Structure formats: structure tokens, C-alpha cells
Amino acid sequence: MKNYLAIDIGASSGRHMLGRVENGKIVLDEVFRFENTQVRRNSHDCWDIERLVENVKKGIDAALQKSEIESIGIDTWGVDFVLLDESGEMIGDAVAYRDVRTAGADEEIESGVMPFKELYSRTGIQKTSFNTIYQLWALKKEHPEQLEKAANLLMIPEYINYRLAGNIVHDYTDSSTTALLDAKTKDWDFDLIEKLGLPRRIFGKLEMPGATVGEYRGVKVVMPALHDTGSAFLAVPAKDDRAVYLSSGTWSLLGIENSRPVLTEESLEANMTNEGGAWGRYRYLKNIMGLWMVQSIRRELNGEKYVEGRDNDATIDALKGIEDWQKGRKYSFRDLEMAARGSVSYQTTVNVDDDRFMNPESMIAAVVEAAERAGERPRTIGDIVQCVYKSLAEAYADTIEKLSSITGRNFSTIHIVGGGCQDKYLNTLTAEATGLNVVVGPVEATATGNLIVQMIAAGEFKDLDEARKAIPT
């Protein structure tokens, strides 16, 4: 029986999951978990990339102590990158996507390079402030010398693979989140890249999931869909095309799978995105703020920081306005869910995709302020979380309505996967808001999708359809 190792790294934590096929079903065992936090460096919020690589290696060691491993696959979030010089050394910092350096970049590109309508018709990627195109524009303004020295641009999971196997291999799925790929050709849009004044040499040849990167400690390193949503969507056990997928975690990624991109004006107006999936498929979806809001509220209630080195004065002030906050108490996600259930009478909602929630000094303060402007000020923990939950459910319903209008499909089911699918109250609100049947699981969808690509590459399954039948339900 062969064992495969899926390393799934999100914005808050990473996990190493051993997977195997047992009695026709994919079985997973967690062998290592670590926190993934940010640090303040050179006036920017950055990933502690060295600590990240160190934890990846520690987890591999832990897995190898348990069993032999056929292959290793890594997936992470999208859009973020590092630059390497000609000697393979990293240039600058691994700035995180929530950093504010991209402020105004979209307007500058639209006025000086091309309007967003044309950009969307090329790349099919929705406008979000953190897209790689805007990060690179900001970097070119702040540190042009870094781009001048750069020989390669590597997305975060590509860089971790490089640190493991010593080879640079570029992945189509994660690179599609940059808003620098031609959505139709599935390759870099070099005309756009040159118009932006970016060096063509740093954008390497793209490979599809299933490609071999090299070896680490004698174990083959295989590329799954390096973008975590690309892996998660592979693990949705949908029965027909009347299902929509919701990968629920730090972000809520809500959409469907397509065989071709949707680049219409209606799609642009709905701010839908066409991200690259395994085997050339497209994930047609909307990035919705997601449980990042609840995660941030919990951290603030518990006195924890997400970015080391940032002050928390805004949080201290915000906590003073919560009637039932207990200093020193450690609140669990279950505590927050139960508090929200107790505030069912609180009905004010906010636009969860408002930029104010992207990286506020205090999420609690941001939600309270937005809710007060929209209707009623939340005064308890339950009010605040209830506001977020109901607002997310409304955003899901609105997105599904737009998906139906654009695609002409009538949806009957919403498949919720990922860690957020364990939140029963949010699932209930989602069912009420959308009017759809809610199907939950798998929880470890991203790791499962990661394993599926490895297993297909190794011959365990002949194709995705066969692999999906092996997903436990």
C-alpha cells in the first residue's frame, strides 16, 4: 500500500497529511501541523518564508518516520511570490497579499497601461487589490532595483519546491492567479507584461499539475494543483452540473468548473474570476472575504496577533465597546458560533467584500463601524459574529444568483468543503439564504485534491472521475 504526502499551507496554518487508498477509498492521517503567521519587515507585512520552509521540512521528517512515501505535493494560497537572482538567492522580502503597498495600483494601471475591461478580456481574473499584477506594479515603483536583479519569479509553493528539490518548475494553476496569463492560451501574456514594464525573463515555462519537480531526501516531489483552491475543487464529490462549489476557509471561494473561460461583460460586472485548474480546466468563481473575518475577531478577543511587530491599539479600543467580552478568556470557534446563535434577533448585514475588511487594524472595529452605518450597532460578541455570518450567507446567495444568470444553469446543490464546512450554523444560514440543498465535506478537501493528482500521476487512478469516486462521503 503506497503512501503519499500532501502538504497544504493556508494563510493561517499548514498541515502534512499522509494519504493512501484503502478498500477503494482515500484515507488521510494528519502527521504534522504548524502555524503560519506574518512578520513586519521594512514597513511591510511579510511571510516568514524561512520559518515556513523549516516547518515544511520538519513535517516531512515526521511523515518519513511513520512510513515510506511515494511522493510529496505542496499547495498554498495564490498571488504571492518571491524573486530570485541569477545565483538562485532570494531578493527582498516575501510580502504578503494583505499588505497595503498595492493601494492605487489598479487606477494607475488602468489610466497608464490599459483599462480594466481590456485586462479582464485578456486574463479573465477579477479585480482584487492583492492580485500579483498590482503587487509587481507597486514593487516596480518602490524597489525597481529588485526587478532589475531578478532572474526568476516564483510563486510561494514554487519557491518551497525549489528549496526542497533544487529545481525551478512553474505551475499553471497558481500562476493563473497573477492576472498576467492569457486566459485562452493558458500561457503568459507577454504583450501585457511588456506594457507593464516588467522583465520578460522572470516568467518561466508553465507546467500542468502532475509534473515532477525533483526529489527531496530520495522522495519524488510532484506538483499537484499548487493553488490550494485548485486542489480543493478537485475533491468536490459533485454528481452533476447543477452543483456549485464553496471552498470555505480563510477565503470563501464560490463557483463552478468550466471547460473554457467566461470573459463576457456580464462576467466582468459580476467580478467573477477564471482561475486555472488541473488538466487545463477553469475554476469560474468569486473570491469572497470568508472566515478571515471570524478568525480575526477570535484572535482579537484572545489577545493574539496575526502580524508580529504590529501594534494593537485599535483592538484595545474596540474591545472596550463589547458588553460581554471577558478579558483573559480564550474563545474557541465553537464559542463564537454559539454566541451568534444567541443573537439571532440581530439582523444587520454588511458588504463582506468591502476593502475595510481586507487588513484592518482591528476587525472588530471595522465590523462594528460598518454595521452601525448599515443599520444597528452590534454590542455583543454574538451580535458581531451574527453580522458576519449573515453577511457571508447573503454574499453566497448573491453570487449564486449571478452565476446562474451568467451560465444559464439552475443550481440545486451547494457543496461546502474545507475547514469552514464544520460550522453548522453558517451552513444553516447559507441554506436559508440560497434556498439550495447543502452538502458538507470533505473537511480536508485541499489535501485530498492534492493527493488525487499525486495518485493519478502514480497510476493509482486512471482519471479524475475515478478518483472522485474514492473520496469518502
C-alpha positions as CSV (number, residue, x, y, z in Angstrom):
1,M,0.0,0.0,0.0
2,K,1.6,3.3,-1.1
3,N,1.6,6.4,1.0
4,Y,1.5,9.9,-0.4
5,L,2.2,13.2,1.5
6,A,0.1,16.3,0.9
7,I,1.4,19.5,2.4
8,D,-1.4,22.0,2.5
9,I,-0.5,25.5,3.6
10,G,-3.0,28.2,4.2
11,A,-2.8,31.8,5.3
12,S,-3.1,30.8,9.0
13,S,-1.7,27.3,9.3
14,G,-0.1,24.4,7.4
15,R,-0.7,20.6,7.7
16,H,1.0,17.5,6.5
17,M,-1.4,14.8,5.6
18,L,-0.4,11.2,4.7
19,G,-2.8,9.6,2.2
20,R,-3.4,6.2,0.8
21,V,-6.1,4.1,-0.9
22,E,-7.6,1.6,1.4
23,N,-10.6,-0.6,0.4
24,G,-11.2,1.7,-2.6
25,K,-11.3,4.9,-0.5
26,I,-8.8,7.6,0.1
27,V,-7.7,7.7,3.7
28,L,-5.9,10.6,5.3
29,D,-3.8,10.9,8.5
30,E,-2.5,14.2,9.8
31,V,1.1,13.9,10.9
32,F,2.2,17.5,11.4
33,R,0.6,20.9,11.8
34,F,2.1,24.4,12.3
35,E,1.0,28.0,12.5
36,N,1.7,30.3,9.6
37,T,1.9,33.9,10.7
38,Q,3.3,37.1,9.3
39,V,6.0,39.5,10.4
40,R,6.5,43.2,9.9
41,R,9.7,43.9,7.9
42,N,10.8,47.0,6.1
43,S,7.4,48.7,6.7
44,H,5.5,45.8,5.1
45,D,3.6,42.7,6.3
46,C,5.6,39.7,5.1
47,W,5.6,35.9,5.2
48,D,8.3,34.5,7.4
49,I,9.4,32.4,4.5
50,E,12.4,30.8,6.2
51,R,10.2,29.6,9.1
52,L,7.7,28.3,6.5
53,V,10.3,26.2,4.7
54,E,11.7,25.0,8.0
55,N,8.2,23.8,9.1
56,V,7.7,22.1,5.8
57,K,10.9,20.1,6.2
58,K,10.0,19.2,9.8
59,G,6.7,17.8,8.8
60,I,8.3,15.8,6.0
61,D,10.7,14.3,8.6
62,A,7.8,13.4,10.8
63,A,6.0,11.7,7.9
64,L,9.1,9.7,6.9
65,Q,9.3,8.4,10.5
66,K,5.8,6.9,10.1
67,S,6.2,5.3,6.7
68,E,7.8,5.2,3.3
69,I,6.4,7.9,1.0
70,E,5.8,7.5,-2.7
71,S,5.7,11.3,-3.4
72,I,5.3,14.7,-1.9
73,G,3.0,17.5,-3.1
74,I,2.7,21.1,-1.8
75,D,-0.1,23.6,-2.3
76,T,-0.6,27.1,-0.8
77,W,-2.6,30.3,-1.4
78,G,-2.2,32.2,-4.6
79,V,-0.9,35.6,-5.8
80,D,2.2,36.0,-3.6
81,F,5.7,35.5,-4.9
82,V,9.4,35.8,-4.4
83,L,12.2,36.9,-6.7
84,L,15.4,35.1,-7.2
85,D,18.7,36.4,-8.7
86,E,20.9,34.6,-11.1
87,S,22.6,32.6,-8.3
88,G,19.2,31.4,-7.0
89,E,19.2,33.6,-3.9
90,M,16.0,35.4,-2.8
91,I,15.8,39.1,-3.5
92,G,13.9,41.3,-1.0
93,D,11.0,40.0,1.2
94,A,8.1,37.7,0.7
95,V,5.5,40.5,1.1
96,A,2.0,39.2,2.0
97,Y,-1.0,39.9,-0.1
98,R,-2.9,41.8,2.6
99,D,-0.1,44.4,2.8
100,V,-1.3,47.9,1.7
101,R,1.5,48.5,-0.8
102,T,-0.9,47.9,-3.7
103,A,-3.2,50.9,-2.8
104,G,-4.0,52.8,-6.0
105,A,-2.1,50.4,-8.3
106,D,-5.3,49.4,-10.2
107,E,-6.1,53.0,-11.0
108,E,-2.5,53.7,-12.2
109,I,-2.5,50.7,-14.5
110,E,-6.0,51.5,-15.9
111,S,-5.0,55.1,-16.6
112,G,-1.5,54.5,-17.9
113,V,-1.4,50.9,-19.3
114,M,-4.9,49.6,-20.2
115,P,-8.5,49.9,-19.0
116,F,-9.7,47.0,-16.8
117,K,-12.2,46.0,-19.4
118,E,-9.4,45.1,-21.7
119,L,-7.3,43.5,-18.9
120,Y,-10.3,41.3,-18.0
121,S,-10.9,40.3,-21.6
122,R,-7.2,39.0,-21.7
123,T,-6.8,37.4,-18.3
124,G,-10.3,36.7,-17.0
125,I,-9.2,37.5,-13.5
126,Q,-11.4,39.5,-11.1
127,K,-10.2,42.8,-9.7
128,T,-8.9,42.4,-6.2
129,S,-6.3,44.7,-4.7
130,F,-3.8,41.9,-4.0
131,N,-3.5,40.4,-7.5
132,T,0.1,39.8,-8.4
133,I,-0.1,42.3,-11.2
134,Y,-0.7,45.1,-8.7
135,Q,2.0,43.8,-6.3
136,L,4.5,43.9,-9.1
137,W,3.5,47.4,-10.1
138,A,3.9,48.5,-6.5
139,L,7.3,46.7,-6.3
140,K,8.5,48.4,-9.6
141,K,7.7,51.8,-8.0
142,E,9.3,51.1,-4.6
143,H,12.2,48.8,-5.5
144,P,12.9,48.8,-9.2
145,E,16.4,47.6,-8.5
146,Q,14.9,44.3,-7.3
147,L,13.3,43.6,-10.6
148,E,16.5,44.6,-12.4
149,K,18.4,42.0,-10.5
150,A,15.7,39.3,-10.8
151,A,16.2,36.2,-12.9
152,N,13.1,34.3,-11.8
153,L,9.7,35.0,-10.3
154,L,8.4,32.1,-8.2
155,M,5.0,31.8,-6.6
156,I,5.2,30.8,-3.0
157,P,4.7,27.0,-3.5
158,E,7.1,27.0,-6.4
159,Y,9.7,28.5,-4.1
160,I,9.1,25.9,-1.4
161,N,9.5,23.2,-4.1
162,Y,12.7,24.9,-5.2
163,R,14.1,24.8,-1.7
164,L,13.2,21.1,-1.4
165,A,14.3,19.8,-4.8
166,G,16.6,22.5,-6.1
167,N,14.7,22.9,-9.4
168,I,12.6,25.7,-10.7
169,V,9.3,24.5,-12.1
170,H,6.4,26.8,-12.7
171,D,2.8,25.8,-12.2
172,Y,-0.1,26.9,-14.4
173,T,-2.8,26.9,-11.6
174,D,-1.0,29.2,-9.2
175,S,0.4,31.4,-12.0
176,S,-3.2,31.9,-13.3
177,T,-3.9,34.0,-10.1
178,T,-1.4,36.6,-11.1
179,A,-3.7,38.3,-13.7
180,L,-0.7,38.0,-16.1
181,L,-1.8,34.9,-18.1
182,D,-3.8,34.8,-21.3
183,A,-7.0,33.0,-20.2
184,K,-7.4,31.4,-23.6
185,T,-3.9,30.2,-24.3
186,K,-3.1,29.3,-20.7
187,D,0.3,31.0,-21.0
188,W,1.9,34.3,-20.0
189,D,0.6,37.3,-21.8
190,F,4.0,38.7,-22.7
191,D,2.4,41.7,-24.6
192,L,0.7,42.7,-21.3
193,I,3.9,42.0,-19.3
194,E,5.9,44.3,-21.6
195,K,3.3,47.0,-21.5
196,L,3.6,46.9,-17.7
197,G,7.4,47.4,-18.0
198,L,8.2,44.1,-16.3
199,P,11.2,41.9,-17.3
200,R,10.1,39.1,-19.6
201,R,12.9,36.8,-18.4
202,I,11.5,36.3,-14.9
203,F,8.3,34.5,-16.2
204,G,9.2,30.8,-16.9
205,K,7.6,28.0,-18.8
206,L,4.4,26.7,-17.2
207,E,3.8,23.1,-16.4
208,M,0.5,21.3,-15.6
209,P,-0.2,19.5,-12.3
210,G,1.2,16.0,-12.3
211,A,4.7,17.2,-13.4
212,T,7.7,16.0,-11.4
213,V,9.8,18.7,-9.7
214,G,12.6,16.6,-8.5
215,E,13.4,14.8,-5.2
216,Y,13.8,15.6,-1.6
217,R,15.5,13.0,0.7
218,G,15.0,10.4,-2.0
219,V,11.3,11.1,-2.3
220,K,9.7,12.3,-5.6
221,V,8.3,15.9,-5.4
222,V,5.2,16.1,-7.6
223,M,3.2,19.2,-8.5
224,P,-0.5,18.9,-7.5
225,A,-2.6,22.0,-8.3
226,L,-0.2,24.3,-6.4
227,H,-3.0,26.8,-5.8
228,D,-5.0,25.4,-2.8
229,T,-8.4,26.2,-4.3
230,G,-7.4,24.3,-7.4
231,S,-6.7,21.3,-5.2
232,A,-9.9,21.8,-3.2
233,F,-12.2,21.9,-6.2
234,L,-10.8,18.5,-7.3
235,A,-12.1,16.9,-4.1
236,V,-15.7,18.1,-4.5
237,P,-17.9,14.9,-5.0
238,A,-20.4,16.6,-7.3
239,K,-22.9,14.4,-9.1
240,D,-23.9,16.8,-11.9
241,D,-23.6,20.3,-13.3
242,R,-26.4,21.6,-11.1
243,A,-23.9,21.9,-8.1
244,V,-21.9,24.9,-7.1
245,Y,-18.8,24.5,-5.0
246,L,-17.8,26.5,-1.9
247,S,-14.3,26.1,-0.6
248,S,-14.8,27.6,2.9
249,G,-11.8,28.7,4.9
250,T,-9.9,32.0,5.3
251,W,-11.5,32.8,2.0
252,S,-14.8,31.7,0.6
253,L,-14.2,30.6,-3.0
254,L,-17.6,30.0,-4.6
255,G,-18.1,28.8,-8.1
256,I,-18.1,26.0,-10.7
257,E,-15.8,24.2,-13.1
258,N,-15.8,25.1,-16.8
259,S,-14.0,23.8,-19.8
260,R,-13.4,27.4,-21.2
261,P,-13.1,30.8,-19.6
262,V,-16.1,33.2,-19.4
263,L,-14.9,36.7,-20.5
264,T,-18.2,38.5,-21.1
265,E,-19.1,42.0,-19.9
266,E,-21.7,40.4,-17.6
267,S,-19.0,38.3,-16.0
268,L,-16.7,41.4,-15.6
269,E,-19.6,43.3,-13.9
270,A,-20.1,40.5,-11.5
271,N,-16.4,40.5,-10.8
272,M,-16.1,36.7,-11.4
273,T,-12.7,35.1,-12.0
274,N,-11.4,32.4,-14.3
275,E,-8.6,30.6,-12.4
276,G,-6.6,27.8,-14.0
277,G,-7.3,24.3,-12.7
278,A,-5.7,20.9,-13.1
279,W,-5.5,19.5,-16.7
280,G,-6.4,22.8,-18.2
281,R,-9.8,23.2,-16.5
282,Y,-11.1,26.5,-15.3
283,R,-12.4,27.4,-11.9
284,Y,-15.1,30.0,-12.5
285,L,-15.7,31.6,-9.1
286,K,-15.9,34.6,-6.9
287,N,-13.4,35.3,-4.1
288,I,-15.5,36.3,-1.1
289,M,-13.8,37.6,2.1
290,G,-14.7,34.4,4.1
291,L,-13.9,33.2,7.6
292,W,-10.9,35.5,7.7
293,M,-13.3,37.9,9.4
294,V,-14.2,35.4,12.2
295,Q,-10.6,34.3,12.6
296,S,-9.5,37.9,13.0
297,I,-12.3,38.6,15.6
298,R,-11.3,35.5,17.6
299,R,-7.6,36.5,17.6
300,E,-8.5,40.0,18.9
301,L,-10.8,38.6,21.6
302,N,-8.0,36.2,22.7
303,G,-5.3,38.9,22.6
304,E,-3.3,37.3,19.8
305,K,-1.6,39.0,16.8
306,Y,-1.6,37.9,13.2
307,V,1.3,40.1,12.2
308,E,4.3,40.1,14.6
309,G,5.5,43.7,15.1
310,R,2.2,45.5,14.6
311,D,0.6,47.4,17.4
312,N,-2.9,46.5,18.7
313,D,-4.1,49.9,20.0
314,A,-7.2,49.8,17.7
315,T,-8.1,46.4,19.1
316,I,-7.8,47.5,22.7
317,D,-10.2,50.4,22.0
318,A,-12.6,48.1,20.1
319,L,-12.8,45.6,22.9
320,K,-13.9,48.3,25.3
321,G,-17.2,48.6,23.3
322,I,-18.2,44.9,23.6
323,E,-20.5,44.5,26.5
324,D,-19.8,40.8,27.2
325,W,-16.1,40.5,26.4
326,Q,-14.2,38.8,29.2
327,K,-10.5,39.7,29.4
328,G,-8.3,36.6,29.8
329,R,-10.9,34.2,28.4
330,K,-9.8,32.1,25.4
331,Y,-12.7,32.0,22.9
332,S,-13.0,29.0,20.6
333,F,-14.7,29.0,17.2
334,R,-17.4,26.9,18.8
335,D,-17.9,29.7,21.4
336,L,-18.3,32.3,18.7
337,E,-20.8,30.1,16.8
338,M,-22.9,29.6,19.9
339,A,-22.7,33.3,20.7
340,A,-24.0,34.1,17.2
341,R,-26.9,31.6,17.7
342,G,-27.8,33.6,20.8
343,S,-28.0,36.8,18.8
344,V,-30.4,35.5,16.1
345,S,-32.5,38.7,16.5
346,Y,-29.6,40.8,15.3
347,Q,-30.3,41.3,11.5
348,T,-27.9,44.0,10.3
349,T,-25.6,42.9,7.5
350,V,-22.6,44.4,5.8
351,N,-20.8,44.1,2.5
352,V,-18.1,41.5,3.3
353,D,-16.1,42.4,0.2
354,D,-15.6,45.9,1.4
355,D,-11.9,46.7,1.4
356,R,-12.1,47.8,5.0
357,F,-12.1,44.1,6.0
358,M,-9.0,43.2,4.0
359,N,-6.4,44.1,6.6
360,P,-7.9,46.4,9.2
361,E,-6.0,47.4,12.4
362,S,-9.0,45.9,14.2
363,M,-11.5,43.6,12.5
364,I,-13.9,44.1,15.5
365,A,-13.8,47.9,15.0
366,A,-14.3,47.5,11.2
367,V,-17.4,45.3,11.6
368,V,-18.9,47.5,14.3
369,E,-18.4,50.7,12.2
370,A,-19.8,49.1,9.0
371,A,-22.8,47.6,10.8
372,E,-23.6,50.9,12.6
373,R,-23.6,52.7,9.2
374,A,-25.8,49.9,7.7
375,G,-28.3,49.7,10.5
376,E,-27.9,48.6,14.1
377,R,-24.6,48.8,16.1
378,P,-23.6,45.3,17.4
379,R,-22.9,45.4,21.1
380,T,-22.1,41.9,22.0
381,I,-19.8,39.2,20.6
382,G,-22.8,37.3,19.4
383,D,-24.1,40.4,17.5
384,I,-20.7,40.9,15.8
385,V,-20.3,37.2,14.7
386,Q,-24.0,37.0,13.7
387,C,-23.5,40.1,11.5
388,V,-20.5,38.4,9.8
389,Y,-22.3,35.0,9.3
390,K,-25.5,36.6,7.9
391,S,-23.4,38.8,5.6
392,L,-21.5,35.9,4.3
393,A,-24.6,33.9,3.6
394,E,-26.1,36.8,1.7
395,A,-22.9,37.2,-0.3
396,Y,-23.1,33.5,-1.2
397,A,-26.8,33.8,-2.3
398,D,-26.0,36.9,-4.4
399,T,-23.0,35.2,-6.1
400,I,-25.0,32.0,-6.9
401,E,-27.8,34.2,-8.5
402,K,-25.2,35.9,-10.7
403,L,-23.6,32.5,-11.6
404,S,-27.0,31.2,-12.7
405,S,-27.7,34.3,-14.8
406,I,-24.3,34.2,-16.5
407,T,-24.1,30.5,-17.2
408,G,-27.8,29.8,-17.7
409,R,-27.7,26.9,-15.1
410,N,-30.3,26.3,-12.4
411,F,-28.4,25.1,-9.3
412,S,-29.9,22.7,-6.8
413,T,-27.0,21.9,-4.5
414,I,-24.1,23.7,-2.8
415,H,-21.1,21.6,-1.9
416,I,-19.2,23.1,1.0
417,V,-15.7,21.8,1.6
418,G,-12.8,22.8,3.7
419,G,-12.5,23.7,7.4
420,G,-15.4,26.1,7.2
421,C,-17.8,23.3,6.3
422,Q,-17.7,22.3,10.0
423,D,-19.6,25.5,11.0
424,K,-23.1,24.1,11.3
425,Y,-24.7,27.5,12.0
426,L,-23.2,29.1,8.9
427,N,-24.2,26.1,6.9
428,T,-27.8,26.6,8.1
429,L,-27.8,30.3,7.3
430,T,-26.3,29.5,3.8
431,A,-29.1,27.0,3.1
432,E,-31.7,29.6,4.2
433,A,-30.2,32.4,2.1
434,T,-29.6,30.4,-1.1
435,G,-32.6,28.0,-1.0
436,L,-30.2,25.2,-2.0
437,N,-29.5,21.8,-0.6
438,V,-26.3,22.0,1.4
439,V,-23.9,19.0,1.1
440,V,-20.9,19.1,3.5
441,G,-17.4,17.7,3.2
442,P,-14.7,16.7,2.9
443,V,-13.2,18.9,5.5
444,E,-9.6,18.3,4.2
445,A,-10.7,18.9,0.6
446,T,-7.5,20.7,-0.4
447,A,-5.2,17.9,0.9
448,T,-7.5,15.3,-0.8
449,G,-7.3,17.1,-4.1
450,N,-3.5,17.4,-3.7
451,L,-3.4,13.6,-3.1
452,I,-5.6,12.9,-6.1
453,V,-3.1,14.5,-8.5
454,Q,-0.3,12.6,-7.0
455,M,-2.2,9.3,-7.1
456,I,-3.2,9.8,-10.7
457,A,0.4,10.6,-11.6
458,A,1.4,7.3,-9.9
459,G,-1.2,5.2,-11.6
460,E,-3.5,4.6,-8.6
461,F,-6.4,6.1,-10.5
462,K,-6.8,6.4,-14.3
463,D,-8.5,9.8,-14.2
464,L,-10.3,12.4,-12.0
465,D,-13.7,10.7,-12.3
466,E,-12.4,7.5,-10.9
467,A,-10.5,9.4,-8.1
468,R,-13.6,11.3,-7.1
469,K,-15.5,8.0,-6.5
470,A,-12.8,7.2,-3.9
471,I,-13.5,10.3,-1.8
472,P,-15.1,9.3,1.4
473,T,-18.6,10.8,1.9
